[in-house]
Amino acid sequence: MAHGHKSDEKIVYVGDSRVRAKSSRLPQPDFSAYPGKSEVFIPNFLLKEWMVAVVVLVGILCLVMSEAAPLGYPADPTNTQFIPMPDWYFLFLYQLLKYPYTSDKFVVFGTVIVPAIMFGGLMVAPFLDTGKERRFYKRPITSALMMLTLIACTYLTVVSWTHYEHELKDKNIIPEHIKREQEMHAGKGDGGGGAAKKPAAAASIVAADDPAAELYKKATCVSCHGGDLKGMPSSGIPALRGVGDKHSQDEIMNIIKKGQGNMAAQYDDNIKKGLTDADITKLAEWLAKQKKE
Ligand code: HEC
């Protein structure tokens, strides 16, 4: 039959190019379809990546150099006032180990099993949670687990931190990094330009070549107050530099003989060590000379 002009024939489309066929897979694009828009990985792409990396590294370098790292004091094993604490992001694990059912007999539970469940759970999550749904309120189990974990971590961190602060207050401890910072500010307040690096206690040893200085090194004093007379302020042992401003020779002699506060009497021990009474008197005399100018 020929096609007439006034045909009432129905037009039937075979397929519709305006509607995409549904397919579960996206068509793999062929890069030859984008001339000039693709590039080779080596060396072009890699070179670009490296350049970005260098800029980032230089940025970090500038930050590192402009702000000195907040170092604490050198480690001091005799310092009983130091409370070891993990970094803040591990506080929750640290706190977890304080509970009775995760410590002592059950310590394996706290150190291995609970963390294994947590991290193992994260690892298998992509295989268990295979639903297509992306909205969190349509995935009650996954979302609930996540919320629960977040709440638990926050709670444990806060509890651990408050406990730490209470302990500091109870024992009257100022943490080292804060002490260090205070010293730095005190040093700056003195007006010295580069004083930030020097500790504030600036008294020097008077008459360091006096024979009594050798006696001091033989005496018991050195084991606590240190060869440099700086003591260990962080452990409550005062410096003996500048002690002459505080105590006279007689008073120092008295402290050696009778002790003071946390320092036991030292006289007998030093006689046992081979010092004579005259030596100890000389020592006290020398210490009384330790004054700031
Ligand atoms: C076992 C550690 C120890 C030894 C050893 C020791 N001291 Fe002390 N000394 C201390 C402590 C701790 C204090 C702080 C006491 C206090 O007031 O609570 C102190 C305080 C002092 C003070 C007073 C300082 C001040 O600022 O009030 C003097 C002086 C002193 N010692 C001298 C000596 C002499 C001299 C010797 C050696 C013969 C000596 N000490 C040995 C631990 C020691």
py3Dmol code that shows the C-alpha trace and the ligand (Angstrom):
import py3Dmol

protein = """\
ATOM      1  CA  MET A   1       0.000   0.000   0.000  1.00  0.00           C
ATOM      2  CA  ALA A   2       1.350   3.383  -0.916  1.00  0.00           C
ATOM      3  CA  HIS A   3       1.593   6.123   1.698  1.00  0.00           C
ATOM      4  CA  GLY A   4      -1.092   8.598   1.036  1.00  0.00           C
ATOM      5  CA  HIS A   5      -1.015  12.258   2.076  1.00  0.00           C
ATOM      6  CA  LYS A   6      -3.866  12.024   4.451  1.00  0.00           C
ATOM      7  CA  SER A   7      -2.958   8.852   6.065  1.00  0.00           C
ATOM      8  CA  ASP A   8      -4.583   8.046   9.406  1.00  0.00           C
ATOM      9  CA  GLU A   9      -1.944   5.524  10.148  1.00  0.00           C
ATOM     10  CA  LYS A  10      -0.771   5.495  13.746  1.00  0.00           C
ATOM     11  CA  ILE A  11       2.835   6.370  14.173  1.00  0.00           C
ATOM     12  CA  VAL A  12       4.568   3.690  16.146  1.00  0.00           C
ATOM     13  CA  TYR A  13       7.956   4.381  17.539  1.00  0.00           C
ATOM     14  CA  VAL A  14      10.183   1.471  17.864  1.00  0.00           C
ATOM     15  CA  GLY A  15      12.122   2.307  20.957  1.00  0.00           C
ATOM     16  CA  ASP A  16      12.548   5.884  22.088  1.00  0.00           C
ATOM     17  CA  SER A  17      15.955   7.465  21.856  1.00  0.00           C
ATOM     18  CA  ARG A  18      14.950  10.176  24.358  1.00  0.00           C
ATOM     19  CA  VAL A  19      14.559   7.699  27.158  1.00  0.00           C
ATOM     20  CA  ARG A  20      17.608   5.904  28.345  1.00  0.00           C
ATOM     21  CA  ALA A  21      17.428   2.227  28.662  1.00  0.00           C
ATOM     22  CA  LYS A  22      17.642   1.291  32.309  1.00  0.00           C
ATOM     23  CA  SER A  23      20.806  -0.440  33.032  1.00  0.00           C
ATOM     24  CA  SER A  24      22.303  -1.336  36.338  1.00  0.00           C
ATOM     25  CA  ARG A  25      25.737  -0.351  35.145  1.00  0.00           C
ATOM     26  CA  LEU A  26      26.962   2.995  33.987  1.00  0.00           C
ATOM     27  CA  PRO A  27      28.541   2.729  30.585  1.00  0.00           C
ATOM     28  CA  GLN A  28      32.279   2.742  30.823  1.00  0.00           C
ATOM     29  CA  PRO A  29      33.446   5.952  29.172  1.00  0.00           C
ATOM     30  CA  ASP A  30      36.075   5.596  26.530  1.00  0.00           C
ATOM     31  CA  PHE A  31      38.742   8.220  26.903  1.00  0.00           C
ATOM     32  CA  SER A  32      39.252   8.445  23.179  1.00  0.00           C
ATOM     33  CA  ALA A  33      35.877  10.193  23.244  1.00  0.00           C
ATOM     34  CA  TYR A  34      37.471  13.182  24.977  1.00  0.00           C
ATOM     35  CA  PRO A  35      40.377  14.244  22.792  1.00  0.00           C
ATOM     36  CA  GLY A  36      42.679  16.636  24.637  1.00  0.00           C
ATOM     37  CA  LYS A  37      40.867  16.088  27.927  1.00  0.00           C
ATOM     38  CA  SER A  38      42.640  13.012  29.100  1.00  0.00           C
ATOM     39  CA  GLU A  39      46.286  12.715  29.988  1.00  0.00           C
ATOM     40  CA  VAL A  40      48.835  10.073  30.643  1.00  0.00           C
ATOM     41  CA  PHE A  41      49.399   9.089  34.249  1.00  0.00           C
ATOM     42  CA  ILE A  42      53.200   9.044  34.010  1.00  0.00           C
ATOM     43  CA  PRO A  43      54.646  11.625  33.928  1.00  0.00           C
ATOM     44  CA  ASN A  44      51.968  14.323  33.401  1.00  0.00           C
ATOM     45  CA  PHE A  45      49.454  13.444  36.083  1.00  0.00           C
ATOM     46  CA  LEU A  46      52.047  12.372  38.622  1.00  0.00           C
ATOM     47  CA  LEU A  47      54.022  15.578  38.139  1.00  0.00           C
ATOM     48  CA  LYS A  48      50.939  17.676  38.880  1.00  0.00           C
ATOM     49  CA  GLU A  49      50.215  15.660  41.999  1.00  0.00           C
ATOM     50  CA  TRP A  50      53.772  16.081  43.175  1.00  0.00           C
ATOM     51  CA  MET A  51      53.634  19.818  42.714  1.00  0.00           C
ATOM     52  CA  VAL A  52      50.537  20.026  44.891  1.00  0.00           C
ATOM     53  CA  ALA A  53      52.220  17.808  47.469  1.00  0.00           C
ATOM     54  CA  VAL A  54      55.261  20.085  47.549  1.00  0.00           C
ATOM     55  CA  VAL A  55      53.107  23.154  48.180  1.00  0.00           C
ATOM     56  CA  VAL A  56      51.370  21.381  51.060  1.00  0.00           C
ATOM     57  CA  LEU A  57      54.680  20.216  52.519  1.00  0.00           C
ATOM     58  CA  VAL A  58      56.191  23.692  52.359  1.00  0.00           C
ATOM     59  CA  GLY A  59      53.071  25.042  54.088  1.00  0.00           C
ATOM     60  CA  ILE A  60      53.441  22.528  56.908  1.00  0.00           C
ATOM     61  CA  LEU A  61      57.149  23.325  57.139  1.00  0.00           C
ATOM     62  CA  CYS A  62      56.391  27.038  57.592  1.00  0.00           C
ATOM     63  CA  LEU A  63      53.871  26.247  60.338  1.00  0.00           C
ATOM     64  CA  VAL A  64      56.345  23.971  62.114  1.00  0.00           C
ATOM     65  CA  MET A  65      59.075  26.593  62.043  1.00  0.00           C
ATOM     66  CA  SER A  66      56.886  29.484  63.136  1.00  0.00           C
ATOM     67  CA  GLU A  67      55.515  27.693  66.212  1.00  0.00           C
ATOM     68  CA  ALA A  68      57.989  25.800  68.412  1.00  0.00           C
ATOM     69  CA  ALA A  69      56.834  22.364  69.510  1.00  0.00           C
ATOM     70  CA  PRO A  70      55.608  22.407  73.133  1.00  0.00           C
ATOM     71  CA  LEU A  71      58.200  20.116  74.693  1.00  0.00           C
ATOM     72  CA  GLY A  72      57.910  19.030  78.311  1.00  0.00           C
ATOM     73  CA  TYR A  73      60.764  18.707  80.767  1.00  0.00           C
ATOM     74  CA  PRO A  74      63.287  15.934  80.214  1.00  0.00           C
ATOM     75  CA  ALA A  75      61.852  12.658  81.517  1.00  0.00           C
ATOM     76  CA  ASP A  76      62.397  12.296  85.245  1.00  0.00           C
ATOM     77  CA  PRO A  77      61.734   8.800  86.621  1.00  0.00           C
ATOM     78  CA  THR A  78      61.934  10.011  90.234  1.00  0.00           C
ATOM     79  CA  ASN A  79      59.131  12.495  89.710  1.00  0.00           C
ATOM     80  CA  THR A  80      56.192  11.038  91.582  1.00  0.00           C
ATOM     81  CA  GLN A  81      53.960  13.968  90.716  1.00  0.00           C
ATOM     82  CA  PHE A  82      53.682  13.049  87.081  1.00  0.00           C
ATOM     83  CA  ILE A  83      50.382  11.535  85.986  1.00  0.00           C
ATOM     84  CA  PRO A  84      50.904   9.689  82.721  1.00  0.00           C
ATOM     85  CA  MET A  85      48.044  10.250  80.328  1.00  0.00           C
ATOM     86  CA  PRO A  86      47.465   9.116  76.753  1.00  0.00           C
ATOM     87  CA  ASP A  87      46.731  11.636  74.049  1.00  0.00           C
ATOM     88  CA  TRP A  88      43.155  12.872  73.996  1.00  0.00           C
ATOM     89  CA  TYR A  89      42.061  10.620  71.140  1.00  0.00           C
ATOM     90  CA  PHE A  90      42.904   7.517  73.153  1.00  0.00           C
ATOM     91  CA  LEU A  91      41.335   8.696  76.401  1.00  0.00           C
ATOM     92  CA  PHE A  92      38.200   6.639  75.813  1.00  0.00           C
ATOM     93  CA  LEU A  93      40.176   3.384  75.542  1.00  0.00           C
ATOM     94  CA  TYR A  94      42.178   4.397  78.607  1.00  0.00           C
ATOM     95  CA  GLN A  95      39.012   5.052  80.579  1.00  0.00           C
ATOM     96  CA  LEU A  96      37.483   1.777  79.404  1.00  0.00           C
ATOM     97  CA  LEU A  97      40.319  -0.126  81.069  1.00  0.00           C
ATOM     98  CA  LYS A  98      39.495   1.402  84.447  1.00  0.00           C
ATOM     99  CA  TYR A  99      36.185  -0.417  84.804  1.00  0.00           C
ATOM    100  CA  PRO A 100      36.082  -3.628  86.848  1.00  0.00           C
ATOM    101  CA  TYR A 101      34.756  -5.778  84.007  1.00  0.00           C
ATOM    102  CA  THR A 102      37.534  -4.720  81.647  1.00  0.00           C
ATOM    103  CA  SER A 103      40.476  -4.882  84.042  1.00  0.00           C
ATOM    104  CA  ASP A 104      42.109  -7.350  86.418  1.00  0.00           C
ATOM    105  CA  LYS A 105      40.716 -10.785  85.578  1.00  0.00           C
ATOM    106  CA  PHE A 106      38.840  -9.465  82.558  1.00  0.00           C
ATOM    107  CA  VAL A 107      41.685  -7.409  81.176  1.00  0.00           C
ATOM    108  CA  VAL A 108      41.722  -9.429  77.950  1.00  0.00           C
ATOM    109  CA  PHE A 109      38.134  -8.376  77.440  1.00  0.00           C
ATOM    110  CA  GLY A 110      39.095  -4.710  77.695  1.00  0.00           C
ATOM    111  CA  THR A 111      42.339  -4.828  75.775  1.00  0.00           C
ATOM    112  CA  VAL A 112      41.544  -7.319  73.018  1.00  0.00           C
ATOM    113  CA  ILE A 113      37.920  -8.311  72.719  1.00  0.00           C
ATOM    114  CA  VAL A 114      36.158  -4.955  72.908  1.00  0.00           C
ATOM    115  CA  PRO A 115      38.596  -3.183  70.565  1.00  0.00           C
ATOM    116  CA  ALA A 116      38.508  -6.196  68.218  1.00  0.00           C
ATOM    117  CA  ILE A 117      34.719  -6.036  68.060  1.00  0.00           C
ATOM    118  CA  MET A 118      34.858  -2.299  67.384  1.00  0.00           C
ATOM    119  CA  PHE A 119      37.524  -2.302  64.701  1.00  0.00           C
ATOM    120  CA  GLY A 120      36.481  -5.684  63.292  1.00  0.00           C
ATOM    121  CA  GLY A 121      32.931  -4.346  63.048  1.00  0.00           C
ATOM    122  CA  LEU A 122      34.179  -1.385  61.054  1.00  0.00           C
ATOM    123  CA  MET A 123      36.006  -3.724  58.711  1.00  0.00           C
ATOM    124  CA  VAL A 124      33.100  -6.053  57.999  1.00  0.00           C
ATOM    125  CA  ALA A 125      30.541  -3.229  57.832  1.00  0.00           C
ATOM    126  CA  PRO A 126      30.803  -2.868  54.027  1.00  0.00           C
ATOM    127  CA  PHE A 127      29.965  -6.555  53.642  1.00  0.00           C
ATOM    128  CA  LEU A 128      27.105  -6.665  56.141  1.00  0.00           C
ATOM    129  CA  ASP A 129      25.550  -3.299  55.383  1.00  0.00           C
ATOM    130  CA  THR A 130      24.916  -3.821  51.677  1.00  0.00           C
ATOM    131  CA  GLY A 131      21.516  -2.131  51.410  1.00  0.00           C
ATOM    132  CA  LYS A 132      21.096   0.533  48.762  1.00  0.00           C
ATOM    133  CA  GLU A 133      19.508   2.974  51.165  1.00  0.00           C
ATOM    134  CA  ARG A 134      21.752   5.948  51.938  1.00  0.00           C
ATOM    135  CA  ARG A 135      19.516   8.036  54.220  1.00  0.00           C
ATOM    136  CA  PHE A 136      20.629   7.415  57.777  1.00  0.00           C
ATOM    137  CA  TYR A 137      17.118   7.320  59.249  1.00  0.00           C
ATOM    138  CA  LYS A 138      16.241   4.482  56.913  1.00  0.00           C
ATOM    139  CA  ARG A 139      19.133   2.393  58.201  1.00  0.00           C
ATOM    140  CA  PRO A 140      18.183   2.067  61.869  1.00  0.00           C
ATOM    141  CA  ILE A 141      20.654  -0.620  62.897  1.00  0.00           C
ATOM    142  CA  THR A 142      23.751   0.935  61.373  1.00  0.00           C
ATOM    143  CA  SER A 143      22.801   4.424  62.510  1.00  0.00           C
ATOM    144  CA  ALA A 144      21.979   3.290  66.020  1.00  0.00           C
ATOM    145  CA  LEU A 145      25.318   1.515  66.317  1.00  0.00           C
ATOM    146  CA  MET A 146      27.144   4.592  65.114  1.00  0.00           C
ATOM    147  CA  MET A 147      25.291   6.907  67.512  1.00  0.00           C
ATOM    148  CA  LEU A 148      25.901   4.524  70.380  1.00  0.00           C
ATOM    149  CA  THR A 149      29.614   4.393  69.646  1.00  0.00           C
ATOM    150  CA  LEU A 150      29.883   8.150  69.357  1.00  0.00           C
ATOM    151  CA  ILE A 151      28.043   8.669  72.626  1.00  0.00           C
ATOM    152  CA  ALA A 152      30.153   6.028  74.384  1.00  0.00           C
ATOM    153  CA  CYS A 153      33.432   7.538  73.158  1.00  0.00           C
ATOM    154  CA  THR A 154      32.386  11.053  74.135  1.00  0.00           C
ATOM    155  CA  TYR A 155      31.205   9.912  77.548  1.00  0.00           C
ATOM    156  CA  LEU A 156      34.375   7.934  78.283  1.00  0.00           C
ATOM    157  CA  THR A 157      36.598  10.811  77.150  1.00  0.00           C
ATOM    158  CA  VAL A 158      34.774  13.348  79.302  1.00  0.00           C
ATOM    159  CA  VAL A 159      34.789  11.083  82.373  1.00  0.00           C
ATOM    160  CA  SER A 160      38.488  10.380  81.951  1.00  0.00           C
ATOM    161  CA  TRP A 161      39.344  14.049  81.565  1.00  0.00           C
ATOM    162  CA  THR A 162      37.297  15.242  84.536  1.00  0.00           C
ATOM    163  CA  HIS A 163      38.884  12.539  86.662  1.00  0.00           C
ATOM    164  CA  TYR A 164      42.340  13.716  85.579  1.00  0.00           C
ATOM    165  CA  GLU A 165      41.557  17.330  86.427  1.00  0.00           C
ATOM    166  CA  HIS A 166      40.224  16.304  89.842  1.00  0.00           C
ATOM    167  CA  GLU A 167      43.392  14.375  90.501  1.00  0.00           C
ATOM    168  CA  LEU A 168      45.521  17.371  89.585  1.00  0.00           C
ATOM    169  CA  LYS A 169      43.525  19.535  91.971  1.00  0.00           C
ATOM    170  CA  ASP A 170      43.598  16.966  94.788  1.00  0.00           C
ATOM    171  CA  LYS A 171      47.336  16.489  94.616  1.00  0.00           C
ATOM    172  CA  ASN A 172      48.090  20.115  93.871  1.00  0.00           C
ATOM    173  CA  ILE A 173      49.929  19.261  90.691  1.00  0.00           C
ATOM    174  CA  ILE A 174      50.501  21.718  87.898  1.00  0.00           C
ATOM    175  CA  PRO A 175      51.068  19.750  84.690  1.00  0.00           C
ATOM    176  CA  GLU A 176      54.512  20.161  83.185  1.00  0.00           C
ATOM    177  CA  HIS A 177      53.458  21.734  79.927  1.00  0.00           C
ATOM    178  CA  ILE A 178      51.581  24.445  81.822  1.00  0.00           C
ATOM    179  CA  LYS A 179      54.529  25.052  84.154  1.00  0.00           C
ATOM    180  CA  ARG A 180      56.754  25.265  81.140  1.00  0.00           C
ATOM    181  CA  GLU A 181      54.468  27.789  79.521  1.00  0.00           C
ATOM    182  CA  GLN A 182      54.338  29.892  82.690  1.00  0.00           C
ATOM    183  CA  GLU A 183      58.120  29.857  82.873  1.00  0.00           C
ATOM    184  CA  MET A 184      58.291  30.929  79.262  1.00  0.00           C
ATOM    185  CA  HIS A 185      55.969  33.862  79.893  1.00  0.00           C
ATOM    186  CA  ALA A 186      57.898  34.799  83.032  1.00  0.00           C
ATOM    187  CA  GLY A 187      61.095  34.715  80.987  1.00  0.00           C
ATOM    188  CA  LYS A 188      59.539  36.948  78.380  1.00  0.00           C
ATOM    189  CA  GLY A 189      58.295  39.321  81.078  1.00  0.00           C
ATOM    190  CA  ASP A 190      61.897  39.894  82.212  1.00  0.00           C
ATOM    191  CA  GLY A 191      62.411  41.617  78.916  1.00  0.00           C
ATOM    192  CA  GLY A 192      65.148  39.356  77.569  1.00  0.00           C
ATOM    193  CA  GLY A 193      64.659  39.092  73.826  1.00  0.00           C
ATOM    194  CA  GLY A 194      65.546  35.431  73.387  1.00  0.00           C
ATOM    195  CA  ALA A 195      64.719  34.534  76.965  1.00  0.00           C
ATOM    196  CA  ALA A 196      61.905  32.220  75.937  1.00  0.00           C
ATOM    197  CA  LYS A 197      64.215  29.226  75.835  1.00  0.00           C
ATOM    198  CA  LYS A 198      65.826  29.801  79.234  1.00  0.00           C
ATOM    199  CA  PRO A 199      64.104  28.658  82.406  1.00  0.00           C
ATOM    200  CA  ALA A 200      63.142  31.451  84.754  1.00  0.00           C
ATOM    201  CA  ALA A 201      65.342  30.372  87.673  1.00  0.00           C
ATOM    202  CA  ALA A 202      68.357  32.417  86.734  1.00  0.00           C
ATOM    203  CA  ALA A 203      70.456  32.463  89.899  1.00  0.00           C
ATOM    204  CA  SER A 204      73.936  31.177  89.163  1.00  0.00           C
ATOM    205  CA  ILE A 205      76.304  29.245  91.438  1.00  0.00           C
ATOM    206  CA  VAL A 206      78.350  31.608  93.612  1.00  0.00           C
ATOM    207  CA  ALA A 207      82.011  30.697  94.201  1.00  0.00           C
ATOM    208  CA  ALA A 208      81.781  27.559  92.090  1.00  0.00           C
ATOM    209  CA  ASP A 209      85.549  27.006  92.477  1.00  0.00           C
ATOM    210  CA  ASP A 210      85.395  27.025  96.304  1.00  0.00           C
ATOM    211  CA  PRO A 211      86.683  23.756  97.845  1.00  0.00           C
ATOM    212  CA  ALA A 212      83.245  23.441  99.464  1.00  0.00           C
ATOM    213  CA  ALA A 213      81.782  22.879  96.004  1.00  0.00           C
ATOM    214  CA  GLU A 214      83.746  19.624  95.893  1.00  0.00           C
ATOM    215  CA  LEU A 215      82.477  18.755  99.387  1.00  0.00           C
ATOM    216  CA  TYR A 216      78.941  19.311  98.163  1.00  0.00           C
ATOM    217  CA  LYS A 217      79.488  16.787  95.391  1.00  0.00           C
ATOM    218  CA  LYS A 218      80.742  14.220  97.905  1.00  0.00           C
ATOM    219  CA  ALA A 219      77.868  14.831 100.309  1.00  0.00           C
ATOM    220  CA  THR A 220      74.407  13.266 100.152  1.00  0.00           C
ATOM    221  CA  CYS A 221      72.900  16.558  99.009  1.00  0.00           C
ATOM    222  CA  VAL A 222      73.884  16.036  95.388  1.00  0.00           C
ATOM    223  CA  SER A 223      71.616  13.036  94.922  1.00  0.00           C
ATOM    224  CA  CYS A 224      68.537  15.178  95.499  1.00  0.00           C
ATOM    225  CA  HIS A 225      69.477  18.795  94.937  1.00  0.00           C
ATOM    226  CA  GLY A 226      71.556  17.896  91.886  1.00  0.00           C
ATOM    227  CA  GLY A 227      75.132  18.589  90.823  1.00  0.00           C
ATOM    228  CA  ASP A 228      73.969  21.890  89.368  1.00  0.00           C
ATOM    229  CA  LEU A 229      72.113  22.891  92.571  1.00  0.00           C
ATOM    230  CA  LYS A 230      68.915  23.197  90.595  1.00  0.00           C
ATOM    231  CA  GLY A 231      66.996  20.618  92.600  1.00  0.00           C
ATOM    232  CA  MET A 232      63.945  19.022  91.035  1.00  0.00           C
ATOM    233  CA  PRO A 233      61.173  21.557  91.414  1.00  0.00           C
ATOM    234  CA  SER A 234      58.768  19.215  89.651  1.00  0.00           C
ATOM    235  CA  SER A 235      59.255  16.657  92.466  1.00  0.00           C
ATOM    236  CA  GLY A 236      59.187  19.195  95.279  1.00  0.00           C
ATOM    237  CA  ILE A 237      62.960  19.368  95.839  1.00  0.00           C
ATOM    238  CA  PRO A 238      63.916  23.050  95.968  1.00  0.00           C
ATOM    239  CA  ALA A 239      66.917  24.471  94.129  1.00  0.00           C
ATOM    240  CA  LEU A 240      69.864  25.435  96.319  1.00  0.00           C
ATOM    241  CA  ARG A 241      70.861  28.216  93.955  1.00  0.00           C
ATOM    242  CA  GLY A 242      70.042  31.431  95.742  1.00  0.00           C
ATOM    243  CA  VAL A 243      69.305  29.545  98.990  1.00  0.00           C
ATOM    244  CA  GLY A 244      71.428  32.120 100.859  1.00  0.00           C
ATOM    245  CA  ASP A 245      68.668  34.652 100.295  1.00  0.00           C
ATOM    246  CA  LYS A 246      66.336  32.427 102.279  1.00  0.00           C
ATOM    247  CA  HIS A 247      68.490  30.851 104.978  1.00  0.00           C
ATOM    248  CA  SER A 248      71.559  31.887 106.948  1.00  0.00           C
ATOM    249  CA  GLN A 249      74.520  29.552 107.495  1.00  0.00           C
ATOM    250  CA  ASP A 250      73.154  28.552 110.896  1.00  0.00           C
ATOM    251  CA  GLU A 251      69.736  27.812 109.496  1.00  0.00           C
ATOM    252  CA  ILE A 252      71.247  25.654 106.756  1.00  0.00           C
ATOM    253  CA  MET A 253      73.298  23.824 109.353  1.00  0.00           C
ATOM    254  CA  ASN A 254      70.117  23.276 111.289  1.00  0.00           C
ATOM    255  CA  ILE A 255      68.354  21.896 108.193  1.00  0.00           C
ATOM    256  CA  ILE A 256      71.267  19.512 107.604  1.00  0.00           C
ATOM    257  CA  LYS A 257      71.158  18.333 111.202  1.00  0.00           C
ATOM    258  CA  LYS A 258      67.427  18.127 111.726  1.00  0.00           C
ATOM    259  CA  GLY A 259      65.943  17.994 108.260  1.00  0.00           C
ATOM    260  CA  GLN A 260      63.046  20.067 107.118  1.00  0.00           C
ATOM    261  CA  GLY A 261      59.640  19.078 105.789  1.00  0.00           C
ATOM    262  CA  ASN A 262      60.204  16.191 103.378  1.00  0.00           C
ATOM    263  CA  MET A 263      63.976  16.260 103.764  1.00  0.00           C
ATOM    264  CA  ALA A 264      65.310  13.930 106.444  1.00  0.00           C
ATOM    265  CA  ALA A 265      68.268  14.885 108.626  1.00  0.00           C
ATOM    266  CA  GLN A 266      71.497  14.499 106.637  1.00  0.00           C
ATOM    267  CA  TYR A 267      74.220  15.044 109.212  1.00  0.00           C
ATOM    268  CA  ASP A 268      74.867  11.448 110.308  1.00  0.00           C
ATOM    269  CA  ASP A 269      74.726  10.110 106.765  1.00  0.00           C
ATOM    270  CA  ASN A 270      77.411  12.537 105.685  1.00  0.00           C
ATOM    271  CA  ILE A 271      79.658  11.709 108.643  1.00  0.00           C
ATOM    272  CA  LYS A 272      79.277   8.074 107.574  1.00  0.00           C
ATOM    273  CA  LYS A 273      80.269   9.080 104.057  1.00  0.00           C
ATOM    274  CA  GLY A 274      83.562  10.388 105.421  1.00  0.00           C
ATOM    275  CA  LEU A 275      82.841  14.097 105.769  1.00  0.00           C
ATOM    276  CA  THR A 276      83.968  15.760 108.988  1.00  0.00           C
ATOM    277  CA  ASP A 277      82.025  18.216 111.086  1.00  0.00           C
ATOM    278  CA  ALA A 278      84.328  20.955 109.770  1.00  0.00           C
ATOM    279  CA  ASP A 279      83.519  19.905 106.183  1.00  0.00           C
ATOM    280  CA  ILE A 280      79.813  20.160 106.810  1.00  0.00           C
ATOM    281  CA  THR A 281      80.237  23.569 108.411  1.00  0.00           C
ATOM    282  CA  LYS A 282      82.167  24.703 105.330  1.00  0.00           C
ATOM    283  CA  LEU A 283      79.426  23.304 103.148  1.00  0.00           C
ATOM    284  CA  ALA A 284      76.779  25.254 105.040  1.00  0.00           C
ATOM    285  CA  GLU A 285      78.924  28.372 104.812  1.00  0.00           C
ATOM    286  CA  TRP A 286      79.270  27.953 101.049  1.00  0.00           C
ATOM    287  CA  LEU A 287      75.533  27.341 100.607  1.00  0.00           C
ATOM    288  CA  ALA A 288      74.764  30.468 102.642  1.00  0.00           C
ATOM    289  CA  LYS A 289      76.825  32.382 100.080  1.00  0.00           C
ATOM    290  CA  GLN A 290      74.471  31.268  97.299  1.00  0.00           C
ATOM    291  CA  LYS A 291      72.644  34.539  96.740  1.00  0.00           C
ATOM    292  CA  LYS A 292      71.240  36.139  93.647  1.00  0.00           C
ATOM    293  CA  GLU A 293      73.167  39.299  92.817  1.00  0.00           C
TER     294      GLU A 293
END
"""
ligand_1 = """\
43
HEC
C 66.586 12.747 100.048
C 66.694 13.951 99.279
C 67.479 15.114 99.870
C 68.794 15.116 100.274
C 69.770 13.944 100.255
C 69.055 16.454 100.699
N 67.938 17.226 100.591
Fe 67.793 19.182 101.085
N 65.820 19.128 100.664
C 65.129 18.062 100.187
C 63.732 18.377 100.127
C 62.628 17.458 99.647
C 63.609 19.700 100.616
C 62.329 20.489 100.799
C 61.875 20.265 102.238
C 60.589 20.979 102.541
O 60.665 22.160 102.860
O 59.577 20.316 102.483
C 64.951 20.139 100.935
C 65.240 21.403 101.430
C 66.507 21.847 101.689
C 66.838 23.184 102.123
C 65.850 24.309 102.299
C 65.643 24.952 101.009
C 64.547 25.976 100.996
O 64.360 26.544 99.934
O 63.874 26.148 102.029
C 68.174 23.239 102.264
C 68.994 24.431 102.692
C 68.685 21.927 101.948
N 67.660 21.114 101.593
C 70.028 21.591 102.040
C 70.477 20.316 101.857
C 71.857 19.942 102.079
C 72.962 20.892 102.481
C 71.927 18.618 101.837
C 73.158 17.733 101.978
C 73.788 17.719 103.269
C 70.615 18.163 101.467
N 69.754 19.226 101.487
C 70.296 16.852 101.150
C 65.647 16.843 99.815
C 66.954 16.446 100.090
"""
view = py3Dmol.view(width=600, height=400)
view.addModel(protein, "pdb")
view.setStyle({"model": 0}, {"cartoon": {"style": "trace"}})
view.addModel(ligand_1, "xyz")
view.setStyle({"model": 1}, {"stick": {}})
view.zoomTo()
view.show()
